[in-house]
């Protein structure tokens, strides 16, 4: 009673289960790959641009620019915004 058709039933059941796991994994990899491609192609376009003054503040806080450079950037940006309006 444990052996269907001389034991072939168990092998067929495990073979069918293995086939489901195998093809499920292949389909999951394809879906994952397509998702990554879509994210990569639309990623940078959806990123908001940072305010230039905020970038200058961060650079000043990290010590990348001096106080004089920071003040010059602020003056340059304030004069640019006056022209745009």
VEXFIBA-730723 format. One line per field, with one value per atom (N, C-alpha, C): atom name; x, y, z; residue in one letter. Coordinates in steps of 0.02 Angstrom, whole numbers. Example, Ala and Ser with C-alpha at 12.3 -4.5 7.8 and 13.67 -1.06 7.14 Angstrom:
residues 2
at c(N_CA_C_N_CA_C) $
px c(660_615_660_642_684_645) $
py c(-284_-225_-165_-112_-53_2) $
pz c(390_390_390_354_357_394) $
aa c(a_a_a_s_s_s) $
***
This chain:
residues 85
at c(N_CA_C_N_CA_C_N_CA_C_N_CA_C_N_CA_C_N_CA_C_N_CA_C_N_CA_C_N_CA_C_N_CA_C_N_CA_C_N_CA_C_N_CA_C_N_CA_C_N_CA_C_N_CA_C_N_CA_C_N_CA_C_N_CA_C_N_CA_C_N_CA_C_N_CA_C_N_CA_C_N_CA_C_N_CA_C_N_CA_C_N_CA_C_N_CA_C_N_CA_C_N_CA_C_N_CA_C_N_CA_C_N_CA_C_N_CA_C_N_CA_C_N_CA_C_N_CA_C_N_CA_C_N_CA_C_N_CA_C_N_CA_C_N_CA_C_N_CA_C_N_CA_C_N_CA_C_N_CA_C_N_CA_C_N_CA_C_N_CA_C_N_CA_C_N_CA_C_N_CA_C_N_CA_C_N_CA_C_N_CA_C_N_CA_C_N_CA_C_N_CA_C_N_CA_C_N_CA_C_N_CA_C_N_CA_C_N_CA_C_N_CA_C_N_CA_C_N_CA_C_N_CA_C_N_CA_C_N_CA_C_N_CA_C_N_CA_C_N_CA_C_N_CA_C_N_CA_C_N_CA_C_N_CA_C_N_CA_C_N_CA_C_N_CA_C_N_CA_C_N_CA_C_N_CA_C_N_CA_C_N_CA_C_N_CA_C) $
px c(40_0_43_103_148_178_184_216_163_154_108_145_119_148_222_238_306_351_324_364_369_343_348_305_252_207_242_284_320_369_405_453_418_359_322_297_276_252_309_367_424_450_446_467_421_357_309_319_333_346_410_461_524_514_474_461_424_376_342_389_433_481_529_553_601_571_511_481_457_437_419_480_538_599_619_612_628_582_518_470_485_502_518_580_630_690_675_632_613_576_528_490_536_583_631_675_698_740_704_643_603_590_575_563_625_684_745_759_746_756_709_647_599_618_640_661_721_768_829_814_768_755_714_673_632_658_712_736_758_809_834_784_737_689_641_629_582_613_679_713_705_684_678_746_753_817_822_881_893_904_886_896_971_997_1069_1095_1055_1077_1082_1037_1041_1105_1122_1184_1244_1244_1299_1304_1246_1246_1276_1257_1285_1360_1383_1455_1492_1463_1494_1497_1443_1440_1491_1504_1553_1624_1632_1698_1729_1689_1715_1729_1693_1704_1712_1746_1757_1696_1698_1644_1640_1697_1697_1666_1684_1655_1579_1558_1487_1450_1478_1446_1444_1496_1497_1442_1435_1383_1314_1303_1239_1226_1277_1268_1252_1289_1277_1206_1185_1118_1064_1074_1022_1018_1074_1072_1041_1051_1020_946_922_850_815_850_820_811_855_851_796_784_736_665_652_583_560) $
py c(-59_0_64_60_118_131_81_88_85_142_144_119_70_42_25_-6_-27_31_82_136_197_193_249_308_297_351_404_383_431_472_439_476_526_507_554_613_601_655_704_677_720_755_722_752_811_802_855_914_900_954_991_954_986_1030_1006_1044_1110_1108_1169_1218_1194_1238_1267_1227_1249_1305_1292_1342_1403_1393_1451_1495_1465_1503_1541_1508_1540_1600_1592_1647_1703_1687_1738_1777_1744_1779_1826_1804_1847_1908_1899_1955_2003_1977_2018_2058_2026_2060_2116_2104_2155_2213_2198_2250_2294_2264_2303_2346_2321_2360_2420_2410_2465_2517_2495_2543_2583_2550_2583_2635_2619_2664_2725_2718_2774_2806_2781_2805_2878_2898_2966_3020_3005_3055_3074_3028_3040_3073_3081_3109_3185_3213_3285_3316_3375_3410_3448_3446_3482_3556_3597_3668_3683_3724_3737_3766_3806_3835_3780_3731_3675_3635_3626_3590_3628_3695_3735_3731_3731_3725_3658_3605_3539_3537_3565_3566_3607_3663_3704_3667_3632_3595_3538_3508_3454_3480_3546_3575_3574_3561_3558_3628_3678_3746_3792_3847_3895_3941_3981_4028_4080_4102_4151_4121_4058_4025_4017_3999_3991_4057_4110_4176_4198_4182_4199_4160_4097_4056_4085_4104_4135_4198_4241_4302_4286_4238_4220_4193_4152_4122_4174_4220_4271_4319_4333_4376_4340_4274_4235_4231_4223_4216_4282_4339_4404_4413_4385_4392_4348_4290_4243_4266_4305_4325_4382) $
pz c(0_0_0_28_28_-40_-80_-145_-199_-232_-288_-349_-381_-442_-433_-380_-369_-346_-314_-288_-334_-394_-441_-421_-383_-364_-322_-275_-232_-273_-320_-361_-405_-431_-473_-433_-370_-328_-312_-294_-279_-342_-398_-461_-479_-470_-483_-436_-373_-324_-342_-361_-381_-443_-489_-550_-533_-487_-466_-433_-390_-356_-407_-454_-504_-547_-576_-620_-580_-518_-477_-465_-454_-445_-508_-566_-629_-641_-629_-638_-589_-527_-477_-498_-526_-549_-607_-652_-709_-685_-639_-612_-576_-536_-499_-548_-601_-650_-686_-706_-740_-692_-630_-580_-571_-567_-559_-620_-679_-740_-742_-722_-722_-670_-611_-559_-582_-614_-636_-690_-736_-791_-769_-717_-695_-631_-603_-539_-537_-575_-570_-590_-633_-655_-598_-551_-498_-436_-436_-379_-379_-322_-318_-313_-343_-340_-275_-246_-183_-198_-150_-156_-154_-199_-200_-134_-100_-37_16_14_61_49_-14_-31_-4_-13_12_88_122_195_217_182_199_188_133_119_171_192_243_310_326_388_389_331_327_324_315_312_243_192_124_96_120_97_158_147_202_209_263_275_219_195_140_77_62_3_11_72_85_76_103_96_22_-16_-87_-124_-107_-139_-122_-59_-39_-79_-87_-125_-199_-226_-296_-306_-260_-267_-257_-211_-200_-259_-291_-350_-409_-415_-469_-460_-398_-388_-401_-390_-405_-480_-519_-592_-621_-590_-617_-607_-555_-539_-579) $
aa c(x_x_x_x_x_x_x_x_x_x_x_x_x_x_x_x_x_x_x_x_x_x_x_x_x_x_x_x_x_x_x_x_x_x_x_x_x_x_x_x_x_x_x_x_x_x_x_x_x_x_x_x_x_x_x_x_x_x_x_x_x_x_x_x_x_x_x_x_x_x_x_x_x_x_x_x_x_x_x_x_x_x_x_x_x_x_x_x_x_x_x_x_x_x_x_x_x_x_x_x_x_x_x_x_x_x_x_x_x_x_x_x_x_x_x_x_x_x_x_x_x_x_x_x_x_x_x_x_x_x_x_x_x_x_x_x_x_x_x_x_x_x_x_x_x_x_x_x_x_x_x_x_x_x_x_x_x_x_x_x_x_x_x_x_x_x_x_x_x_x_x_x_x_x_x_x_x_x_x_x_x_x_x_x_x_x_x_x_x_x_x_x_x_x_x_x_x_x_x_x_x_x_x_x_x_x_x_x_x_x_x_x_x_x_x_x_x_x_x_x_x_x_x_x_x_x_x_x_x_x_x_x_x_x_x_x_x_x_x_x_x_x_x_x_x_x_x_x_x_x_x_x_x_x_x) $
***
